[in-house]
Amino acid sequence: MSTSMGQTGTGASQAKSGGGQDQMTSGQSASHSEGPIARTIEQQTAKLPSDTFLWAAIGSIGASALLRIMGKKHASLFVGDWVSPLLLFGVYNKLVKLHGSDRQEAHPGH
């Protein structure tokens, strides 16, 4: 049985496309504008420091561990499930600060 099953030609197709995603995003960025709700969310989340979400995720891990030690398994799992969304919110927050709609308007060439 071959280990490269299903992977034939992927390098060649990517080389021919020349990074198709870059071509798509450059054409879309000129005509794309954020709506008022997205812009408001970006403005509000950009006010928070990026490490706020990291500390919240670490706190969630600690609270989950404490709940598990106390024997509250279901509560522990519930609180432990908050870690991934909190980290994702942190990444979103960082992206908004770096590439948000207000950055595109302030620096039209970027």
C-alpha positions in Angstrom: 0.0 0.0 0.0 1.4 3.4 -1.0 1.9 6.1 1.7 1.2 8.9 -0.9 -2.3 7.7 -1.7 -4.5 10.6 -2.7 -1.6 13.1 -2.8 -0.5 12.8 -6.4 -0.1 16.1 -8.3 -0.8 18.4 -5.4 2.5 20.2 -5.8 2.1 20.7 -9.5 -1.4 22.1 -9.2 -0.3 24.6 -6.6 2.6 25.7 -8.7 0.4 26.3 -11.7 -2.1 28.3 -9.8 0.6 30.6 -8.4 -1.1 31.0 -5.0 -4.7 31.3 -6.1 -5.8 32.5 -2.7 -3.6 35.6 -3.0 -5.2 36.4 -6.4 -8.7 36.0 -4.9 -8.1 38.2 -1.9 -6.4 41.0 -3.7 -9.4 41.3 -6.1 -12.0 41.1 -3.3 -10.3 43.6 -0.9 -10.8 46.5 -3.2 -14.6 46.1 -3.4 -15.3 44.6 0.1 -16.4 46.8 2.9 -17.6 45.9 6.4 -21.1 46.5 7.6 -21.9 48.7 10.6 -22.3 45.7 13.0 -19.0 44.2 12.1 -17.3 47.5 12.3 -18.8 48.1 15.8 -17.7 44.7 17.0 -14.2 45.3 15.7 -14.0 48.7 17.4 -15.2 47.3 20.8 -13.0 44.2 20.7 -9.9 46.2 19.7 -10.2 48.1 23.0 -9.3 45.0 24.9 -5.6 44.0 25.4 -4.8 40.8 23.5 -3.6 39.0 26.6 -7.0 39.4 28.3 -8.3 36.4 26.4 -5.1 34.4 27.2 -5.5 35.0 30.9 -9.2 34.2 30.7 -8.3 30.8 29.0 -5.7 30.1 31.7 -8.3 30.9 34.4 -10.7 28.6 32.7 -8.2 25.8 32.8 -7.5 26.4 36.5 -11.2 26.6 37.4 -11.8 23.4 35.5 -9.1 21.6 37.3 -10.4 22.9 40.7 -13.9 21.8 39.9 -12.6 18.3 38.9 -10.7 18.1 42.2 -13.9 19.0 44.0 -15.6 16.1 42.3 -17.9 18.2 40.0 -17.1 16.5 36.8 -19.9 18.0 34.6 -19.1 21.6 35.8 -15.4 20.9 35.2 -16.1 19.8 31.6 -18.4 22.8 31.0 -15.8 25.3 32.2 -13.0 23.5 30.5 -14.9 23.8 27.2 -14.4 27.6 27.4 -10.7 27.5 26.7 -10.8 27.0 23.0 -13.4 29.8 22.3 -11.5 32.2 24.6 -8.3 31.5 22.7 -10.1 31.9 19.4 -11.5 35.3 20.5 -8.0 36.3 21.4 -6.8 35.4 17.8 -9.8 37.4 16.4 -8.9 40.3 18.6 -5.3 40.3 17.3 -6.5 40.0 13.7 -8.8 43.0 14.2 -6.0 45.1 15.6 -3.7 44.2 12.7 -6.1 43.9 9.7 -9.4 45.4 10.8 -11.5 47.6 8.6 -10.3 50.7 10.3 -6.7 49.8 9.3 -7.7 49.5 5.6 -9.3 53.0 5.7 -6.3 54.6 7.5 -3.7 53.0 5.2 -5.4 52.5 1.8 -2.3 51.0 0.1 -1.9 48.1 2.6 
